[in-house]
Every structure is written in structure tokens, then in C-alpha cells.
Amino acid sequence: MRDAAVNTSPTHAVTNQPPPRAGGNAYRDDALLLALTKAMSGETVRELDQIGRYVLAPEALDLARLANESPPRLRTHDRQGRRIDQVEFHPAWHALMRRSVGWGLSSSVWEEGPRKAGNAHATRGARFFMMAGLETGHLCPLTMTSAAMAALMVSPQLAREWGPRLMTRQYDSANRAPVEKAGLLIGMGMTEKQGGSDLSDLSSRAEPAGNGLYRLTGHKWFMSAPMCDAFLMLARTANGISCFLVPRYLAGGERNGLAFQRLKDKLGNRSNASSEVEFSGAIGQLVGEEGRGIRTILEMVTLTRLDCALASAGLMRSGLAEAVHHARHRKVAGGALVDKPLMTRVLADMALDVAAATALSFRLARSFDGAGGDAAEGAFARAMTPAIKYWVCKTAPPLLAEAIDSLGGNGYVEEGILARHFREAPVNAIWEGSGNIMALDVMRVHARSPETFDAIVDGLSHDLGKAGTRTIEVVRAALALAARDEGAARIATEQLALAAAAAELRRLGMGALADAFAETRLGGAWRATYGMLDARFDARAILDALYVPAS
């Protein structure tokens, strides 16, 4: 009787707490994503609908939680003292990997050839975007595997040898030789202790071993996803920095000289393993030509930057959806929190960035799809990838911090997804080139081909119309300034990305959102936090257009 009295005590009644968001559909509930995918095939839409249901299913949310609460563990030796260098994962990780590999996140772009017509990147992008809102860590090896095919295409024999096993849509976590596995994953090792992003200071070396093979000796400070079956690695030969494909196990099943020193204790990305590795005499196959390794691996890096933008946009979308859900169900001073003018304007202001980041990321994916047959699209992909990656990935952490603030203490605790999203967000801004690297890459393309940017800015001017005249003037002035002053490269990069986002929103027919975004981000008004929309903009209409209320 005493227990029953405690359980029915009024102090234990839970009131004014929003219901769980689980059970919805991340595809059907996203008005912008529906608009971006409306031209896709019926089969694709049905698959996206399936993924949308999955990522908000209670069991999927539990898998994401468990994969992060039980991070991977490195076992360097077995119980008898033999070196094994294996990474163990919670079953939740493997369950997520099976789903995402099965949905083609590691392979679908290449399944019908590198010049496939249509929307392979955009279709995969929609899947990737939604899965990022569920759990981002497991996407790291899938991004690298998909992107690695671009580098392997430089060596047709390697592409023929490895391609079929990279595109099986079968997840095989076994620690054994690649030839014995149903499906393969590829990781990457570039960064060294002394160099960081400066690859010219590379110390790892590769010596010819006969039969077209090389032996690699050195170390990597960050080896992403060490559970992969092979790695693209840079090492120095007599002819300069070169790219190699280095399997984890050789054909006979023996280890290939990779000794993992430790797993990194990271701020976020906890479900995924990142390691330090030393190697001595590891067998590798040359990818591309000797001395052109950086150029070869940049084929991979460009694609990973697209995924950085898509993942950051997906995190932002998921995080703001949590905040909107909370505000619509939380009661304050006799009414719903979402109806309070200040809260509405904060959420609507955030929604503008989420819409812009999403539209811009999908615009970039579309340029990758068109690059093979359209010179203008190829130029857009080449010039705008670093700019879009820069702005989208830089925007995610402060937006997710504001989403946490919208929930208060309920957003700060680990039981929800916002704390995990916030910890996850910075990695995309760092991975494959931090902010300064992106800005400098933009200006390098500008220096080589200023006419490319002239054409891109002309296209933005067309999409923005007369209302964008001042914006285009600012973009041109910023690019000219940065061409003279390297220290202004971030200014030019951000102005370019903001203008492109406003132009894309307008091209998509979202004139009111485009106007609000342009006037608050490009109008010259000083702003450092969210909630700066004034009464000229219908904050509730902005919010409801992107986060459609339940009927």
C-alpha cells in the first residue's frame, strides 16, 4: 500500500511536458524536402517515405541512443597476446549500418556508372539528409566509401577489382580479407601529427615492392573509421606525394601492418571510431600516378564536402523540429509557447537558416548530378562546394545551441537528441577542411578562373531579380577585396554562400522566405543571435510553411 501511495502522489504527475516526437515521418513532415524531391520517381518517393518513417520510429531512435552511449572499443591484442587491432561496436551500430548500406548511402551514386544521367546525388542526398537527423556518426564510413570510388576511377583496374564489392548494398562487419567478404567499406588516412591540413609536410613513405605494389611506413594522426576494409592513404615516394589503397587484411587473411595506437576521445561523433595508426611495411596499391596523390585524393574530398553540408543541414532540420514540437505542446501563461511573439520569431528566424542550408545543400547535389554533361553545373560544383560547405557547417552549431535554449534544461540533458546533435555539429566544419581552408579554396578557384565566378554571380543575379541588385554588388565587391587581401577570404565566402542561398530559395518559389532571409542576412543589419526578425515578416507563416502543423 505504501508503494501505491507513492506512485499516485500528485508530485509525481507529469504535466505540461510535450509528448515524444517519435512516430512521425521525417519525409512527409518536411515541406521543403517534399518540394525538393517532387520530380523524383515514384519508386524513389516510396523509399524516401519509408526512410522518413524509420528515422522517427521509437526503435530507430533507441538504436541511435545506444550507439552513442556505448562507443566503440579498440582491442589491440587477443587474450593470448597476439596483435589483432580490431574495433568492437555495439549491436546498435551494426543495425544502423545495415539499414544505411542497404539504402545505398555507400554505393548508389555509382551503381549505374560515374556519368549516370538524372539525379543520383540528389536522391542519395535526400536519404543521407534524413539519416543524419537520426544518427550522424555511422554515416562517416559510408561517406568515405561512396567518395572513394571517385578516386579509384583514376585507376580503372582498381575500380574494376574493388567496385563490385563496394556496391553490393550488403553490410559485412567481419574482420577478414576483402576477397572473402560480401560487402566492403573504405576509409581514409591523410592527417599527420606535424602537418594537419598542410599535406606538403607529409612524412609517411612508400617504397616499390614489385608487381606494382608498394610498402608504406609511417603514421596517421587521424585515421577515420579504422574498421573499414581498406584505406586511401597518402605517402611520399621518390616522385612525390602519392595516393595508395591499403587493405586492412591481405588476401591470405594476415594483418597488413596497420597498428592502431588508440581511438580518439572526441567531443562528438562518439558512435564512430577515429584512430591513430602506425604502419610498417604495409602493402598498398598505387592509385593514379606517382607524385599526384593530393590531386587524386581531392576527387574523394570534394564528394565528402557535399556530405558535410548535407549532414549539417540534416542535423539542423532535426534539431529545429524538436524545438518546434516542444513549443507547440508546451503551455506558458495560459497559451502555447509557439504563440508567444518572441518565441515565434526566434523559431522562424532559425527556420530561415534551416531552409537556406537545406536548399543550398541540395542545389550543390544537383550540380554534381549535372556536372558530367553541363559545363555550367560543373563550374558551380567546383567553385561553390567549399563556399557551401563553409557556411552550412558553420551555421549548424549556433543554431543547435539555440534549439537547446528553446527547450531549456530539457534540451540540455542527454536523454533527448539535441545534446548529441550539438556535440556532433562541429565535426563537419572541421572534417575535410576547416573554415580557413574552405575560404582559401574559394579564392584559389577565383584566382585560376575569375570568369567562373562571374558566370555564377550572373546566375545568382538572375534568380534574385531586381530585389537582389544590392546583394550582387556586395558579393562582387567582397570577391574583389579578397582577391587583393587574403585576410578577407571569409567575408567573400560567406557573402557568396548567403547570396546563393537566397537565390535558391527564390528559384524554388519561396519568395517570402527568400526576402526575409536576404533582408536579415544580407541587408547589412547587425545580428549575432536568433530572434531578430521584425514585424515586417510574418514569423508564424514562415514557421508553418516549413514545419506544417499537425492537422
Buried (B, 14 or more C-beta within 10 A) or exposed (E): EEEEEEEEEEEEEEEEEBEEBEEBBBBBBBBBBBBBBEEBEEEBBEBBBEBBBBBBBEEBBEBBBBBBEBBBEBEEEEEEEEEEBBBEBBEBBBBBBBBBBEBBBBBBBBEEEEEBEEBBBBBBBBBBBBBBBBBBBBBBBBBBBBBBBBBBBBBEEBBEBBBEBBBBBBBBBEBEBBBEBEBBBBBBBBBBEEBBBEBEEBEBBBEEEEEEEBBBBBBBBBBBBBBBBBBBBBBBBEEEBBBBBBBBBBEEEEBBBBBBBEBBEBEBBBBBBBBBBBBEEBBBBBBBBBBBBBBBBBBBBBBBBBBBBBBBBBBBBBBBBBBBBBBBBBEEEEEEBBBBEEBBBBBBBBBBBBBBBBBBBBBBBBBBBBBEEEEBBBBBBBBBBBBBBBBBBBBBBBBBBBBBBBBEEBBEEEEBBBBBBBBBBBBBBEBBBBBBBBBBBBBEBBEEBEEBBEBBBEBBBEBBEEBBEEBBEBBBEBBBBBBEEEEBBBBBBBBBBBBBBBBBBBBBEBEBBBBBBBBBBBEEEEEEEBBBBEEEBBBBEBBBBBBEEEE
